[in-house]
Amino acid sequence: MTSAVPFSRPHGHPDHRPGDAERAPRALMSGPGRSWDTEPRWRWVQIRLGGQWRPGRVERWRLHHGSTTWVALVRWGPGPDAWGWYLHHPHAIRQAPEPADFHDGPASW
Protein backbone atom coordinates (compact mmCIF):
# COMPACT_ATOMS: atom_id res chain seq x y z
CA MET A 1 0.00 0.00 0.00
CA THR A 2 1.30 3.46 -0.85
CA SER A 3 0.49 6.77 0.77
CA ALA A 4 -0.75 8.11 -2.59
CA VAL A 5 -3.00 5.23 -3.59
CA PRO A 6 -4.49 2.98 -0.96
CA PHE A 7 -5.27 -0.60 -1.96
CA SER A 8 -2.50 -0.84 -4.56
CA ARG A 9 1.04 -2.07 -4.34
CA PRO A 10 3.97 0.15 -5.37
CA HIS A 11 6.18 -2.55 -6.92
CA GLY A 12 3.68 -3.34 -9.67
CA HIS A 13 3.63 0.18 -11.04
CA PRO A 14 6.15 1.37 -13.64
CA ASP A 15 8.41 4.31 -12.80
CA HIS A 16 6.60 7.60 -13.32
CA ARG A 17 7.63 9.60 -16.40
CA PRO A 18 6.47 13.07 -17.53
CA GLY A 19 3.06 12.80 -19.15
CA ASP A 20 2.14 9.57 -17.33
CA ALA A 21 -1.20 9.04 -15.62
CA GLU A 22 -1.22 10.40 -12.06
CA ARG A 23 -2.10 8.14 -9.17
CA ALA A 24 -5.13 9.27 -7.22
CA PRO A 25 -4.27 11.10 -3.99
CA ARG A 26 -5.43 9.62 -0.71
CA ALA A 27 -7.91 12.49 -0.17
CA LEU A 28 -9.92 11.40 -3.22
CA MET A 29 -9.86 7.74 -2.22
CA SER A 30 -10.45 7.74 1.51
CA GLY A 31 -10.88 11.33 2.64
CA PRO A 32 -13.83 12.55 4.65
CA GLY A 33 -17.14 12.79 2.91
CA ARG A 34 -18.97 10.63 0.47
CA SER A 35 -17.77 9.05 -2.78
CA TRP A 36 -19.85 7.83 -5.69
CA ASP A 37 -18.74 4.74 -7.58
CA THR A 38 -20.15 4.01 -11.00
CA GLU A 39 -19.80 1.43 -13.74
CA PRO A 40 -17.61 2.53 -16.64
CA ARG A 41 -19.23 4.61 -19.38
CA TRP A 42 -16.44 3.34 -21.58
CA ARG A 43 -14.34 0.40 -20.54
CA TRP A 44 -11.40 -0.01 -22.93
CA VAL A 45 -8.66 2.60 -22.57
CA GLN A 46 -5.07 3.37 -23.24
CA ILE A 47 -3.19 4.51 -20.14
CA ARG A 48 0.20 6.18 -20.19
CA LEU A 49 2.52 4.46 -17.69
CA GLY A 50 6.31 4.30 -17.62
CA GLY A 51 6.49 6.68 -20.58
CA GLN A 52 4.45 4.49 -22.91
CA TRP A 53 0.82 3.84 -23.79
CA ARG A 54 -0.60 0.52 -22.58
CA PRO A 55 -3.97 -1.04 -23.29
CA GLY A 56 -6.14 -1.18 -20.22
CA ARG A 57 -9.61 -1.75 -18.89
CA VAL A 58 -11.53 0.64 -16.62
CA GLU A 59 -13.26 -1.38 -13.94
CA ARG A 60 -14.75 1.49 -11.93
CA TRP A 61 -15.08 5.27 -11.90
CA ARG A 62 -15.18 7.23 -8.62
CA LEU A 63 -16.08 10.82 -7.82
CA HIS A 64 -15.42 12.16 -4.34
CA HIS A 65 -17.89 14.66 -2.86
CA GLY A 66 -16.71 18.21 -3.53
CA SER A 67 -14.36 17.20 -6.34
CA THR A 68 -14.79 17.59 -10.08
CA THR A 69 -12.01 15.11 -10.87
CA TRP A 70 -12.99 11.56 -11.77
CA VAL A 71 -10.76 8.71 -10.66
CA ALA A 72 -10.57 5.49 -12.68
CA LEU A 73 -9.68 2.01 -11.47
CA VAL A 74 -7.58 0.76 -14.39
CA ARG A 75 -6.22 -2.74 -14.97
CA TRP A 76 -3.51 -3.07 -17.64
CA GLY A 77 -2.45 -6.68 -17.26
CA PRO A 78 -3.23 -10.06 -15.75
CA GLY A 79 -0.94 -9.87 -12.71
CA PRO A 80 -2.11 -9.06 -9.20
CA ASP A 81 -0.16 -5.77 -9.26
CA ALA A 82 -1.17 -4.54 -12.73
CA TRP A 83 -3.88 -2.13 -11.62
CA GLY A 84 -4.38 1.15 -9.78
CA TRP A 85 -6.59 4.16 -9.16
CA TYR A 86 -5.63 7.05 -11.46
CA LEU A 87 -6.86 10.59 -11.99
CA HIS A 88 -8.68 10.88 -15.28
CA HIS A 89 -6.98 13.25 -17.67
CA PRO A 90 -7.47 12.86 -21.44
CA HIS A 91 -3.74 13.23 -22.06
CA ALA A 92 -2.96 10.22 -19.83
CA ILE A 93 -6.06 8.00 -20.01
CA ARG A 94 -7.95 7.89 -23.28
CA GLN A 95 -10.73 5.81 -24.72
CA ALA A 96 -9.63 2.95 -26.96
CA PRO A 97 -11.55 0.80 -29.43
CA GLU A 98 -12.96 -2.47 -28.19
CA PRO A 99 -10.39 -5.27 -28.63
CA ALA A 100 -10.98 -7.46 -31.69
CA ASP A 101 -11.04 -10.63 -29.60
CA PHE A 102 -13.58 -9.27 -27.08
CA HIS A 103 -16.49 -11.14 -28.63
CA ASP A 104 -14.52 -14.37 -29.11
CA GLY A 105 -14.76 -15.24 -25.43
CA PRO A 106 -13.76 -13.95 -22.02
CA ALA A 107 -10.69 -11.78 -21.81
CA SER A 108 -7.53 -13.46 -20.59
CA TRP A 109 -7.43 -10.95 -17.75
Secondary structure, DSSP 8 states (H G I E B T S, - for coil): --SSSTTS-GGGS----TT---B--HHHHHSSS-EEEE--SS-EEEEEETTEEEEEEEEEEEEETT---EEEEEE-SSSTTSEEEEE--TTTEEE----TTGGGSS---
